[in-house]
Amino acid sequence: MKTNGVLPTQILTRPEFGLGLMWMAFSMVSFIGMSVGSRELAATLSINQVLFFRALVGLFVILAVGRSLLPEVRQMTMMRLHVLRNVIHFAAQYFWTIGVVMLPLASVFALEFTMPIWVAFFAWILLKERLTRPRILATIGGFIGVLVIVRPGVGMVDPAAGLVLIAAAGYGLSLIFVKRLTGYCSPGVIVVWMILIQLPLGFVAALTAWNEVHLTDVPWMLVAGIGALSAHFCQAQALKRLEASVVMPIDFLRVPLAAVVGYYAYGEAIDLWVFLGGGIILFSNYRAVMAERRAAR
């Protein structure tokens, strides 16, 4: 039986939909908090230290709430893939954090929305998934959106914008590896190995550029570290309750939210070109998701 062309199992109850929106709101606030915490830390510490202390806070959180995962962690399933995924993810975080420090927050999040395009590309290369016509059109639209944001030829293109795009590609590739890992490991264990692998990477990197740490840095460490874990956890909870075609437009609200925070906290000008380019990227990906959803039905 169908209702308005939608299967009954696809109809969300109002409480579930409301919970999904709530988790998305928490996710957006967490992403902004992680960005602000990372930027504040980078004012006195090196980028390498920022990554190390974010992971260190994550370790304390995992130790407090993740003891039940210890038996599965001891099995060390798919360790090579865990290591590869986290090396790439760590490098992507490094480039992304540079972007957070050097670019307006809204620009960083708008450029980060190219990640679904990279996911489709890497899925085609590594997982042999079919690169559909909607995905190709989304890639073209995403490229146009990036050009609108960075506007080459209007002025000097900030190299940090290129680093954010590299970070988005790294996050996309990391997500492909996570997709592989979920066939063998629980999501909680994937997060645990992320912390356990990236913590020593961050520590070694931090030793190469160590600045004196002050007590005033600790609150920002907590904001950045807890924000990073909370953002992904809340997003996963939202995706349990909402379809991707619903989550994507809501998640794009991070761009204006980041613009408001950047304006009031750092005096960043609100750039309408960022909203226009980000909107093109969002619309391109949204159309691709909706087309694939119709094809699946």
N, C-alpha and C positions, 0 to 999 in steps of 0.2 A: 504494500500500500504506500502511495506517495501523497505528500501534501504540498501543493504548489510546486511540483517537480523536485521536491527535496525528500530524501528518505527520512523516515521518522528518527532513525538513529543519529541523523545529522542535526536534528533540531535541539538547540540548547535550551535548558530551562533558564528562566530569568535570573535565579540566584547564581547559577553557574556562569552566565554571561557577566553578571555583576562582579563575581569573584575574579574572572579573567581580566576585566578592566582594572580592578584593584591591584592585581599582581603586576600588570603592565605599568601602572602608575608608580608602584614601588620600584620597578625595574628602571624606569626613566630617572627617578630621583637618585637611585644608586649609581647609575652611570655618570650622572652629573657630579655626584659626590666624589666618585673615584677620580674624575677629571680635575676637579678643584683641589682635592687633596694632593694629587700628583703634582699639579702646578705649584702649589704652595711649598711642597717639599723641595721641588727643583730650584726654588729661590735660594736655598742654603745648601742643599745636597746635590750630588751629581745624579744624572739620570740612572746610572748603574745602581746607586744606593737606593733610589726610589723603587726600582724593581725588586731589589733585595728585601727592603723593609715591607713592601706590599706582600711578598711571599711569606715573610716571617710572621706577619699578623695572620695570614691565612693558615699557617701551621698551627698557631695557638687555637684558632677556631676549630680546625679539624681535630686536634687533640681533645678539645672540650666536647665535641658533639659526634665525632666519627669513629668511636672505638668499636662499634659493632661491625665496621668494615674491615677490621684487622685480619680475620681469617681469609677473606678474599684477597686482600693485599698480599698476604704471604704466598699465595699461589703464583704471583709474578707472571700472570698470563699476558702474552703479547708484549713483552717488555721492549723489544726492538722498536715496535711501532709507537709505544708510549714515549720512548726517548726521542725518536724522530719527530713526532708530533710536538713535543714540548720544546725542542730546540728551535723549531720553526716558529712556534707560538711565542717563545721568549724574544726572538729577534723581531717579530711583528710588534710586540709590546714596546720594545725599545724605540722603534721608529714612530709608533703611535704616540708615545709619551713626549718625544721631541716635538711632534706636531702640536700636542696639547700646550706645550710651553711656548712655542713660537707663533702659533696661529690663533685667530679668534676661535673660541670654543664652537660656535655654530659652523664654521668652515670645516673643522675637524669631523664633526658628526655628519655633515652633508657628504663629504668625500668618503667617509666610512661606509655610506649606504651603497657604494659600488660593490660591496662584498658579495651579494647574491650573484652578481655577474661572474665573479671569479669562481664561486662555488660551481656554477653551471659549467664553466670552462674546464675546471679540474675534474669534475665528475665525468665529463666527456673523455678527457685524456686518460684518467687513471681507473675509473670504474666502468668505462665503455658505455656510459649512459648516452642516449641519443640526444644530440644537440638540436632541439626543435626550432621551428621557425619563430615562435614567440620569444624563445631565449635569444635567438640571433638578433631580433628586433630590440629586445631589452638591452643587449650589449651595445648596439648602435646608439640607442637612446641614452644609455649611461655614459658613453663617450662624449656625446653632445652636452650632457649635463655637466661633466667635468670641465669641458672647454668653457662653458658659461661661468662656472665658479672661478677658475683660475685666469680666464680671459687673456690668453697669450697674445702679445702684440699691443695690448693696452698699456702695460707697464711691465716691470721686471717680475717674472713669475717667482714666487717664493719657493725655494728648494724644499721647504718643509712640506708643501702640498704634495710633492712627488713622494716624500717619505711616507705620508699618510696613505697614499695610494698603494705603495709597496706593503704597508702594514695591512691594508684591506685584503690584498692578494694573499699575504701570509695567513691572515685569519681564515680566508676562504679555504686554503689548502689544509689548514689545521682542522677545519670543520669536516672536511672529507675524511681525514684520518679518524676523527671522533666517530663518524658514521660507521667506519669499519670496526672500531673498538667496541661500539655498543652491541655488536653481535657476540662478543666474548666477555665483556665486563659490564658491571653495573655503572650507571652515571656517577654514583658516589665515589666509586673506586677510581674512575677516570679523573675526577677532581683531586682525589688524594694524591695520585701519581703526578698530577700537574704541579702540586705544591712541593712534593718530595724531590722532583727532578729540577724544577725551576729555582728552588731555594739555593742549592749549591751553585748553580749557574750564576745566579744573582750575586752570591757572596764572592765568588772568584772575580766576577766583573767589577764588583764594588771595590775590591782591594786595589784595582788599577787606577781608581779615581776616588779616593776616600777623603771626604771632608769631615770636619768636626761636627759631631751630632749634639744638638742641644735639647734640653727638656721641652722646649716649646715646639719641637718637631714631632713629639709623640702623638698629640691629638690628631695631627694631619696624617701620620702613619696609620692610625686607627681608621680615619675616614677613608683613606685610599684603599687599605687592605680589606676592611669589612665591606666597603662599597663594591669592590671587584667581585667578591664572592656572592654578595647579595644580588648584584645585577644579573648574573647568569642564573642563579637559583630562581629568582622571581620571574625571569623571562621563560624559563622552563615550565614553571607552574602555570603561567599564562597560556603557553602553547598547549598544555594539557586540556584547557578549557575553551580555547578559541582557535579557529582556523588561521593558517598563515596569512590568508587574504584579508583577515580582519586585523591581525597583529601588525602587519607591515605599515598600514596607514597610521595606526595609533603610535607605533614606535617612532615614526617620523616626527612626532611632536617633540622629540628630543632636540631637534634643530631650533625651533623658536624658543624652547625652554632654555637651551644653552645660550641663545642670543640674549635673552633677558638677564640671565645670571652674569654673562660676560659684560653686559652694559652696566649693571649696577655694581658688580664686584670689581671690575677691572677697567671700566670706562671704554669698552670696545664699541665701536660704531656698528650699528645694525645695517648690514649690507644686503640690499634687496636682491643683488645678483646671486648671493649664496642661496636665498630662498627659491629663486627661479631655477637655478641649476639643480638644487636638491630636489625640487618638485618634479623636474624632468626625470631625474634618476628614479625617484619613487614611482612616478606614473608608469615608466617603462617596465619596472619590475612588477608592479601591481597588475598591469595588463597581461604580462607573461604568466603570473600565478593564476589569474582568473581564466585565461585561455586553457592552461593545462588542467585546471579543475574541471572545466566543461568537457574537455576531451576525456578525462578519467570517468566522467559520468556516462 
